[in-house]
Amino acid sequence: MPESDPAPADSSLPQPPPYTPAPYNPWMDHDEAPRDPRTNGFAVASFVLGLTPAIVLSIIFGIIALVQISERNQKGRKYAVAGLIASGVWIAGFVTVLVLIGQERADRDDTGRIDQEGWVDATDLKAGDCVNDLEETEEVHNVDAVPCSQPHDGEVYANFELAEGDYPGESAVFTQAEQQCSVMLRNYSPDAFEDPAIGIYYLYPREDRWSFDREVTCIAESLDGRTTGTIAQHTQI
């Protein structure tokens, strides 16, 4: 028996819309949460607060932002990270201030010699000062100073100013400081100049301070550990 044609669809009934499959992107992680185009508000808040002393809120908001950005696939990670970094800088500054507050400024006697251990502003160092904890850093603000009768790392033996004019460049400053400090060490203590256990350490002006500070401070550094005495008396450090 021949098959009958199927009954025609009832055009009076609503018809479903045609199905159009979405194109498949092989480069997209199909398990990834859909991207939220908004910038996370906590990230912005962390960055703004990181520019102020409100570091606790900045840190809290920064952590919340990183979690939300990861979960919601939002923008703003750079703001959150910048806020956390800024908060870290504030913390480092507070710690430095607390350390300085906990220390006392060194005292000098009537002759100007240091007679009580403490810190001295790097720009206030002068010949005859004995110092500790010399480090190779880009910028020195304060130095630990002690009486020369106590163990120390080095002794200041000269201060001089570089010639006026435009900043000559860091390499030129190095060369001038090293040459002049070497000559001055020979004059201050010939024994120390000839001693292989004595090195030359110097503080020099940075470019951003050149307009008002061109002073170089020369320090004879003991290379064999802390010692006592002063090289000005021709006594080995």
Buried (B, 14 or more C-beta within 10 A) or exposed (E): EEEEEEEEEEEEEEEEEEEEEEEEEEEEEEEEEEEBEEBBBBBBBBBBBBEEEBBEBBBBBBBBBBEBBEEBEBBBBEBBBBBBEBBBEBEEEEEEEEEEEEEEBBEBEEEEBBBEBBBBEBBBBBBBBBBBEBEEEEEBEBBBBBBBEEEBBBBBBBBBEBEEEEBBEEEEBEEBBBEBBEEBBEEBBEEBBEBEEBEBBBBBBEEEEBEEEBBBBBBBBBEEEBBBBBBBEEBBB
